[in-house]
Structures are given as structure tokens and as C-alpha cells.
Amino acid sequence: MHTKQRASTAGHVQRRLPSRQTNRIRHTSPSTSVSDDRPDLIIQQSMDQISVRNVFDLFSKFDKWDVTELLTARDTHWLLTNADIYKVPTENPTGLIRQLQAFSETHIDILFPVDDDIPRLDTREIHQLLRELTIGIYSLNAQPLLSLEANFDLSSTCQIPTAYIDTRLGQTMINCDAWLKSVWHGVFMSRDKRAKFADRWRHMGDSSLTRSLVHEFEGAGLQDLSHDPDYTQAKNSFEIEPKSEEQTHSDDQFLASYADDLSMVLTLYLDQISQWKNCLMFNGNYTIQSQIKTIQEKLDNQQFQRLKALLQIHENYLRKTFLLKTEVRKYIYLLELSCFLFTLLIGLKRRMKKIPNMNRLLPMIIGEDVRTERELPPFMYIKKQSKNIFPIEHETMFHLHGGIQFEYETRSLNNQLSQIFNGKNESLLDTSRRILYGYLDLPNAPNMEYHLPIVEIDGKK
């Protein structure tokens, strides 16, 4: 990852449009030969054109209401906003942001464990995540997160910061959380069918129904989780403590009565981080926790503890089964990397005044490849299902609850990297750098694969 001093970049941004107009006038003037006398102006003009085009590409996907929300939310995050707005003295979060050591190199080497159970990552996808987070953190002061909120028609709104609408990161969060809710409830719908049904559901009324709701959901592609090849036996992992039939029925009724107040939240965090000069290494991790959204008058302490105990069974079930699907493992892998990049960029912004060089990234991914869903359709239990995980009656529609969040406070940095490189050739990563630099010189081909380089150190990849 290339970096450059943020102060000089900010200076250029303020003069960029006037400078571009002036350069164009000089270039078109018959009495001036810019190419002979000032080649630096040609370079600056080219960079300005790329920057302006990127700005247009960024804002073209937003309507006027989105732009208004972008500008309004820009000064609401205490950690990402300019210090002139929040003048109360605050310490940097513990871990990487506070302990990040300064370095003079213009690039950063990032090492993280290889997951052999998922396809090899594509460098263009990683650069896309880095670009989206850089824009979100440095320009829009937005922290990535996702929250599913219920609508009156039992669909669920995907609430993410406007900065991450129609981005690969936003898309990954929604896809991952949709699978989490599918595993939790025991029913699923593929992404393409889900998007089509959400649009149909938005415009659907009682007068437009030509068949029963059950047939509508079945025709839209809603299936039992056991029909997915990776989750065939997943429901068998849902184990409850031996109870009497009367107690089981009582617990199910109690849990179902608070169904609208319950949610499952996926939290990404960094387990271990190490730094050696301009090289950083990390291990990502995640946790799945239940949340209860209800007022204290509605739920006393005894009822709260009973509800938490019942939800603990659901948490254990999700931890056992969620990663059985390769697609989900990749989503988690990318979100762990995004968690690290998010934390690192905050440290670079607050501690070192550096910003990634956007001109040294592979071309951005646009269009349908990064389209994010604004709403998720409701789910329904159908009688022919093998087993219901959640105690909801058959042929009852329900919305989805939960979300995804990133933890930017980390453990203290360890010295593992210094031990790895102690007495060893520092050119160990040169081959990986040459591969990445070589990608930048290749012609842009959408179908070309830019495999992320893999290095083996002490028998570990």
C-alpha cells in the first residue's frame, strides 16, 4: 500500500479545479509549448483529470438526498472528524491506533494468514476495499457498519452509512449478514432472487396477489436451509438442554413473545497485531452476540437473564455452523481484512498525517458488481421445512434483525514480526512487491485475475 503525506495532498485538493482550468488554457494557447517547457504541468494536469473523474464517479451514484446526508454526517464522528470541531481532549483508542510507529518508507507491507478453504483473493478486490475505506475515512468521516431495521411491511432496511452505499464493502456486509440471519432462522434465498423479490415485495399489495403468500415465497426462491449443500446437516447442531415438554413449550412461547426485540450482531475485531518498521501483520477474528432491544419496564432482571440463557443456545449454534459455507468464509475473511484496514487508516490519519496514494491502485470496480441492496424481503416458515430453529409458527412472515460492526480498539502490539525478521534477509518480501507493482503496468482487463501474492515465512503462509 503506497502512502503519501496528507498535508501536501490537502493543499492540492483546494487548488485543483482552478489549476486545471489554468493548465488547460496554457496547453491550448498557440503561443505556449507546455510539453517542451513545463512537463510537470502535463503530469499535474493528468493527475487532476483522474482526480476529477474519480470525484464524478463517486458522486454520480448518489441522489441529492444522499449527498445531503453525506455532508450532514461528515461532522458527527468524534474520532474521524477534524479536531477543530470536537475540541474536548481525547486519547486515541488503545492498540494499533495509539501504538502505530512512524516510518519514512512510502509503502506498507501487510501480512495476514492464508485461508486455504477459500479461493485465492484478487488484488483488485483488496484495492477496491482500500479505496472505499480511504474515501470513507479521509473524505467523508464515515465508519463502516450495518444495521437491519424493520419496516411496516416486515421487510428490513439495510442501514449503512451513505459513504458505503454501492461499494464492495457494503455489499459484502449485507451478503454476510443475510447468510447469518438465514442460518439463524433456517431458511434462505439466493442473492439474485432475494433482490428481485425485494423489489416485487416493495410494490406488492393485496390486490396484486394472484396466489397465496406461501406460494409467492416459494416461487420467489425461499428454501429450507437443509437444501443448501453446505448447510445440509446444520440444523442438527442446534442442541437444547433436556427439558420437559411443558418447559420447552413455555420457553418457546417466551422467546417468541420478544421476537421483535431480539437480534444477532456480528462483530469483527483484531486478535493479534505486530509491527516491524513499515511492515504490519495481523490475525482477524469475529464474534456473534445476541442483543435485546427492549425497555426495562417490559422486561425485569429475571426475565432478562432467562432470555439471555435461551439466546446463548442460538449463539452457540451459529458459531458452530456459520462458517460451513465457503462463500461465508470468504465474506468473513474480507471483513476481517477490512477491520484491519479501517483501524490502520485511522492511525495513519490521526498519528502520521499520511494517506494512501489512490493513483497507485488497480482500477475501481463500478456498476452492478458493487451494487448494494437497500432492503431485504421478509422470510417465512413453510410447513414442509425439516425443523424450525426459531419458535415462530408456520406461514408467519417475519423481518430480520441484527447487523455488523467493526471494533477499532485492539490489543497491544507484539514483537512477533521483529522475531521473524531478526537476522533474516529483509528482501524476503521483494518478490511480492514486484508482483503487485507489475499489476499496475498491465492493461485493464475486467476478466483478468490479479492473484494476491503469497509468501511463506517459517513454514506459515
ABEGO torsion letter per residue (X at the ends): XBBBBAAAAAAAAAAAAAAAAAAAAAAABAABBAAAABAAAAAAAAAAAAAAAAAAAAAAABBAAAAAAAAAAAAABAAABBAAABABBBBBBBEAAAABBBBABABBBBBBBBBAABBBBBAAAAAAAAAAAAAAAAAAGBBBBBBBBBBAAGBBBBBBBAAABGBAAAAAAAAAAAAAAAAAAGBBBBAAAAAAAAAAAAABBAAABABBAAAAAAAAGBBBAAABAAAAAAAAABBBBBBBAAAAAAAAAAAAAAAAABBBBBBBBBABBBBBEABBBBBBBBBBBBBBBBBAAABBAAAAAAAAAAAAAAAAAAAAAAAABAAAAAAAAAAAAAAAAAAAAAAAAAAAGBBBBAAABBBBBBEAAABBBABBBBBBBBAABABBABBBBBGBBBBBBEEBBBBABBBBBBAAAAAAABGBBAAAAAAAAAAAAAAAABBBBAABBBBBBBBBBGGBX
